[in-house]
């Protein structure tokens, strides 16, 4: 083991032994090199006033060399904010701005101890970092059913973890906090688990209300008090798209510092929040009550980034930072929110009209991009293929009965035609 990794492990073990026990074998081995190209280049950037012959970029006339065919399109930005490598942990000003945004939007995060957000190549990269740092073969990853299919790939296929599921909804069609608690307590013998919480949920578009959120936190605390070390991952991919009857902030703030055996991890990003899917700018933030441990986790995370993608794209980070600092940012974002809320409300109005009751029920939804139909008379895959081949309509089949509809990408005026056509197709097949 490298001496830097050993030093980070010793500091975590000394400050938060429970967090040390959460680390995977890879996580224990990971460190950020202090004597390599990155650190030496940083030192030279600060002190080399005559010639700096360290980092692998080309300079011309005192600024990064660039092509006019690219810079002409991006002329609103300085070359130094586009062409140089960003640090592995991300552009410092962007990290600061995102942390400020988190505190403003999540009152529960005030006065909590949590780290500076680290820039990732969007959310899937953040989840893979969590898997690498904390998941070993056979470790339990607790998640609801239904949930996003990529969790299985990220934690099961890549890391060999065991997926442990519980029904997302209980008999009252509320969040199944008792199922979550039972799944956590079932890991007492292992003494460790990773819990995935994704709200608004993909694929159902559900976010718990205040009481359900309290029950989720209590379920996590009960597991910790029973001796289970818990890495609780809050996947906030669709954060802020809360339309009705739900909490309006992240559960991360409520889980931060809640128990020594709980490490809260927030994975979020500009990807969906700021409608820049192709920019691939995400963040990972750790919450535990030790600044020393937070620093060690940041270095291990930076080491993972350095060893995989080296660093995220600098232009995308610059564009997002520019947006966050723009005086028009909030008003433009609210305009898009109202459009999406209007689509969600129209979908609910159509589904509650009774005209489709013979063909399906639907899972409760109140947020995000999606909703799910629960088909009564035909199979989801059969209907999906029929819609695609005969009506030119694309949907997502999940399991035997569930059909996911992304109302986010359908104009409000087209929603009635969409659901009428799906109903017609289902009736034809039935």
C-alpha positions in Angstrom: 0.0 0.0 0.0 1.3 3.5 -0.9 2.3 5.5 2.1 -0.1 8.3 1.2 -3.0 5.9 1.2 -1.8 4.5 4.5 -1.7 8.0 5.9 -5.2 8.8 4.7 -6.5 5.5 6.2 -4.9 6.2 9.5 -6.5 9.6 9.7 -9.9 8.2 8.9 -9.5 5.4 11.3 -8.5 7.8 14.1 -11.3 10.2 13.5 -14.2 8.0 12.2 -13.5 4.3 12.5 -17.0 3.5 11.2 -16.2 5.3 7.9 -13.0 3.4 7.6 -14.9 0.2 7.9 -17.2 1.3 5.0 -14.3 1.7 2.6 -13.8 -1.0 -0.1 -10.4 -2.6 -0.6 -9.9 -0.3 -3.6 -11.1 2.6 -1.4 -8.4 1.8 1.2 -5.8 1.7 -1.5 -6.7 5.0 -3.1 -4.8 8.3 -2.7 -4.1 11.5 -4.6 -0.4 11.7 -5.6 1.3 14.7 -4.1 4.6 14.3 -5.8 3.5 13.7 -9.4 2.8 15.8 -12.4 -0.3 17.4 -11.1 1.2 18.6 -7.8 4.5 19.7 -9.3 2.6 21.6 -12.0 0.5 23.4 -9.4 3.6 24.4 -7.5 5.2 25.7 -10.7 2.1 27.6 -11.7 2.4 29.5 -8.4 6.1 30.1 -8.4 7.5 29.8 -12.0 7.5 33.4 -13.0 10.0 33.1 -15.9 9.3 29.8 -17.6 6.9 27.1 -16.7 7.7 23.9 -18.6 5.6 21.5 -16.6 2.0 20.8 -17.7 1.2 19.2 -21.0 -0.5 22.0 -22.8 0.7 24.4 -25.5 0.9 28.2 -25.0 1.0 31.0 -27.4 1.3 34.7 -26.7 0.8 34.1 -23.0 -2.4 32.1 -23.2 -3.5 28.6 -24.1 -2.9 27.8 -27.8 -6.3 27.4 -29.6 -7.9 27.2 -33.0 -9.9 30.2 -34.4 -12.7 27.9 -35.6 -13.4 27.0 -32.0 -12.6 30.2 -30.2 -14.7 32.2 -32.6 -17.8 30.3 -31.4 -16.8 30.7 -27.8 -15.5 34.2 -27.9 -17.5 35.3 -24.8 -15.0 33.3 -22.7 -11.3 33.7 -22.0 -9.1 30.9 -23.4 -7.7 30.3 -19.9 -11.3 29.2 -18.9 -11.7 26.8 -21.8 -8.5 25.1 -22.9 -6.4 24.5 -19.8 -6.9 21.3 -17.8 -9.3 21.7 -14.9 -8.0 20.4 -11.6 -9.1 16.7 -10.9 -11.5 17.9 -8.2 -12.9 20.5 -10.5 -12.8 24.3 -11.1 -12.4 25.8 -7.6 -14.8 28.7 -8.3 -17.5 26.3 -9.5 -17.1 24.1 -6.4 -17.6 27.2 -4.2 -20.6 28.4 -6.2 -22.2 24.9 -6.1 -21.7 24.7 -2.3 -23.4 28.1 -1.9 -26.3 26.9 -4.0 -26.7 23.8 -1.9 -26.9 25.7 1.3 -29.4 28.2 -0.1 -31.7 25.5 -1.5 -31.4 23.1 1.4 -32.1 24.8 4.8 -31.3 21.5 6.6 -27.7 21.7 5.5 -27.0 24.8 7.5 -24.8 24.2 10.5 -24.1 20.7 9.3 -20.5 19.4 8.6 -20.0 18.4 5.0 -17.3 18.6 2.4 -16.8 20.9 -0.6 -18.5 19.4 -3.7 -16.1 17.6 -6.0 -16.8 17.9 -9.7 -17.6 14.6 -11.5 -18.3 13.8 -15.1 -22.1 13.9 -14.3 -24.0 11.7 -12.0 -23.2 8.2 -13.3 -19.5 9.0 -12.7 -20.4 10.1 -9.2 -22.1 6.8 -8.6 -19.2 4.9 -9.9 -16.9 6.7 -7.5 -19.2 5.7 -4.6 -19.0 2.1 -5.9 -15.2 2.1 -6.2 -14.7 3.7 -2.8 -17.2 1.7 -0.7 -18.5 -1.4 -2.5 -16.8 -4.8 -2.3 -18.1 -8.1 -3.7 -21.0 -9.3 -1.7 -21.7 -6.0 0.0 -25.4 -5.1 0.2 -26.7 -2.3 -1.9 -30.3 -1.4 -0.7 -32.6 0.2 -3.3 -36.3 0.3 -4.0 -38.2 -1.6 -6.7 -38.7 0.0 -9.2 -35.4 2.0 -9.6 -33.0 3.1 -12.2 -31.5 0.1 -14.1 -28.0 1.6 -14.1 -27.6 1.0 -10.4 -27.3 -2.7 -11.1 -24.6 -2.0 -13.7 -22.7 0.4 -11.5 -22.7 -1.5 -8.2 -23.5 -5.1 -9.2 -21.7 -5.7 -12.4 -18.8 -3.4 -11.9 -18.2 -4.0 -8.2 -19.8 -7.4 -7.5 -22.2 -6.0 -4.8 -25.5 -7.7 -4.0 -28.7 -5.8 -4.9 -31.2 -5.9 -2.0 -34.6 -4.5 -3.0 -37.8 -3.5 -1.2 -41.1 -2.3 -2.8 -41.0 1.5 -3.3 -44.6 2.0 -2.2 -46.5 0.5 0.7 -50.1 -0.6 0.8 -51.2 3.0 1.1 -49.2 4.0 -2.0 -46.8 6.0 0.2 -43.0 5.6 0.5 -42.3 2.2 2.0 -40.1 3.3 5.0 -40.8 0.0 6.8 -39.5 -2.0 3.9 -36.4 0.2 3.8 -35.9 -0.3 7.6 -36.3 -4.1 7.3 -33.8 -4.3 4.4 -31.3 -2.3 6.4 -31.7 -4.3 9.6 -31.3 -7.5 7.6 -27.7 -6.5 7.1 -26.8 -6.6 10.8 -24.7 -9.7 10.4 -22.7 -8.1 7.6 -22.4 -4.9 9.5 -22.3 -2.7 6.4 -24.6 -1.6 3.6 -25.0 1.0 0.9 -28.4 2.6 0.7 -29.5 4.3 -2.5 -32.2 7.1 -2.2 -33.3 8.7 -5.5 -35.8 11.5 -5.4 -37.5 12.5 -7.6 -37.5 8.8 -8.4 -36.6 7.4 -11.8 -38.8 5.8 -13.1 -41.8 6.8 -11.1 -41.4 10.5 -10.5 -42.1 10.2 -6.8 -40.7 12.3 -3.9 -41.7 11.7 -0.3 -43.5 14.2 1.8 -42.2 15.6 5.1 -43.5 12.8 7.3 -42.3 10.1 4.9 -38.9 11.8 4.9 -38.8 11.8 8.6 -39.5 8.0 8.5 -36.7 7.5 6.1 -34.2 9.2 8.4 -35.5 7.2 11.3 -35.1 4.0 9.3 -31.5 4.9 8.7 -30.9 5.8 12.3 -32.4 2.5 13.4 -30.0 0.6 11.3 -27.0 2.6 12.5 -28.1 2.1 16.1 -28.3 -1.6 15.4 -24.6 -1.6 14.5 -24.8 -1.4 10.7 -22.4 1.0 9.0 -24.3 2.8 6.3 -23.2 4.7 3.2 -26.4 6.5 2.3 -26.2 7.8 -1.2 -28.7 10.6 -2.1 -29.1 10.6 -5.9 -30.5 14.1 -6.6 -30.4 13.9 -10.4 -33.8 15.6 -10.7 -33.5 17.9 -7.7 -35.7 21.1 -7.6 -38.4 19.6 -9.9 -40.9 19.3 -7.1 -44.4 20.0 -8.2 -46.8 19.1 -5.3 -47.1 17.3 -2.0 -43.4 16.6 -1.4 -40.4 17.9 0.4 -38.6 20.7 -1.4 -35.1 19.9 -0.4 -32.6 17.1 -0.5 -32.6 14.4 2.2 -28.8 14.8 2.4 -29.2 17.7 4.8 -31.3 15.6 7.1 -28.9 12.6 7.0 -25.7 14.6 7.5 -24.2 14.0 11.0 -27.2 12.0 12.0 -25.1 9.2 13.5 -21.4 8.2 13.6 -22.3 5.0 11.6 -23.9 7.0 8.8 -21.9 8.6 5.9 -24.2 10.7 3.8 -23.1 11.1 0.1 -24.9 13.6 -2.2 -24.6 12.9 -5.9 -26.1 15.7 -8.0 -25.3 17.9 -11.0 -26.2 20.6 -13.5 -27.1 17.8 -15.9 -30.9 18.0 -15.3 -31.1 20.8 -12.8 -29.8 23.3 -15.2 -31.0 21.5 -18.4 -27.5 20.8 -19.7 -27.5 17.1 -20.2 -24.6 16.9 -22.7 -22.3 19.1 -20.6 -21.7 16.2 -18.2 -21.1 18.3 -15.0 -22.0 16.6 -11.8 -20.9 16.8 -8.1 -20.2 14.5 -5.2 -20.4 15.8 -1.6 -19.6 13.9 1.6 -21.3 14.5 4.9 -19.7 13.3 8.2 -18.8 15.2 11.4 -15.0 15.1 10.9 -13.2 17.6 8.8 -10.2 15.3 8.7 -12.2 12.5 7.3 -13.8 14.8 4.7 -10.4 15.9 3.6 -9.2 12.3 3.3 -12.3 11.3 1.3 -11.7 14.2 -1.0 -8.2 13.1 -1.7 -9.2 9.5 -2.3 -11.9 10.8 -4.7 -9.4 13.0 -6.5 -7.2 10.0 -6.8 -10.0 8.0 -8.5 -10.7 10.8 -10.9 -7.0 11.2 -11.7 -6.7 7.5 -12.4 -9.8 7.3 -14.6 -10.7 10.5 -16.5 -7.8 12.7 -15.2 -10.2 15.6 -14.8 -13.6 16.8 -16.1 -14.1 19.0 -19.1 -13.1 22.6 -18.4 -15.4 24.3 -20.9 -18.5 22.7 -19.4 -17.5 23.7 -15.9 -16.9 27.3 -17.1 -20.4 27.4 -18.8 -22.1 26.2 -15.7 -20.3 28.6 -13.4 -21.2 31.4 -15.8 -24.9 30.4 -15.6 -24.8 30.2 -11.8 -23.4 33.7 -11.5 -25.8 35.2 -14.1 -28.6 37.5 -12.7 -31.0 35.9 -15.1 -30.3 32.4 -13.9 -33.1 32.0 -11.4 -35.8 33.6 -13.5 -34.9 31.5 -16.6 -34.8 28.3 -14.5 -38.2 29.1 -12.9 -39.7 29.6 -16.4 -38.6 26.0 -17.4 -39.9 24.7 -14.1 -43.3 26.1 -14.7 -43.4 24.4 -18.2 -42.5 21.0 -16.7 -45.0 21.4 -13.8 -47.7 22.3 -16.4 -47.0 19.0 -18.2 -47.0 17.0 -15.0 -50.3 18.5 -13.9 -51.9 17.9 -17.4 -50.8 14.2 -17.2 -52.4 13.8 -13.8 -55.6 15.6 -15.0 -55.8 13.1 -17.9 -55.1 10.1 -15.8 -57.6 11.1 -13.2 -60.4 11.6 -15.8 -61.4 7.9 -15.6 -61.2 7.4 -19.4 -58.2 5.0 -19.1 -59.2 3.1 -16.0 -59.9 -0.1 -17.9 -56.3 -0.2 -19.2 -54.1 0.8 -16.4 -53.5 2.3 -12.9 -50.6 4.6 -12.3 -48.0 4.9 -9.7 -48.1 8.1 -7.5 -45.9 10.8 -8.9 -45.4 14.5 -7.9 -42.0 15.5 -9.3 -39.2 14.9 -11.9 -39.4 13.9 -15.5 -41.3 10.6 -15.5 -44.4 8.7 -14.4 -45.2 5.0 -14.7 -48.3 3.2 -15.8 -49.2 -0.2 -14.3 -50.9 -2.0 -17.1 -53.9 -4.3 -16.4 -54.5 -6.3 -19.5 -51.4 -6.4 -21.7 -47.7 -6.8 -21.1 -45.4 -3.7 -21.0 -42.9 -5.0 -23.6 -45.8 -6.1 -25.9 -47.4 -2.7 -25.7 -44.0 -0.9 -26.1 -43.2 -2.7 -29.3 -46.7 -2.3 -30.7 -46.7 1.5 -30.0 -43.3 1.9 -31.6 -44.0 -0.2 -34.7 -47.6 0.9 -35.4 -47.9 4.4 -34.0 -44.4 5.8 -34.0 -44.5 6.3 -30.2 -41.5 5.5 -28.0 -42.0 4.4 -24.3 -39.9 2.4 -21.9 -41.1 -1.1 -20.6 -40.0 -2.0 -17.1 -40.7 -5.5 -16.0 -44.0 -7.2 -16.8 -46.5 -4.5 -16.2 -44.8 -1.1 -15.9 -44.6 1.4 -18.8 -42.5 4.6 -18.2 -43.6 7.8 -19.8 -41.2 10.8 -19.9 -43.7 13.7 -20.0 -40.7 16.0 -19.8 -40.1 15.7 -23.5 -43.7 16.0 -24.7 -45.2 19.4 -25.2 -48.3 20.0 -23.0 -50.5 20.2 -26.1 -49.5 16.7 -27.2 -50.1 14.8 -24.0 -53.8 14.1 -24.6 -53.1 12.6 -28.0 -50.2 10.6 -26.5 -52.3 9.0 -23.7 -55.3 8.5 -26.0 -53.1 6.6 -28.4 -51.5 4.5 -25.8 -55.0 3.6 -24.5 -56.1 2.8 -28.0 -53.1 0.5 -28.6 -53.6 -1.2 -25.3 -57.3 -1.8 -26.1 -56.4 -3.2 -29.5 -53.9 -5.7 -28.0 -56.3 -6.7 -25.2 
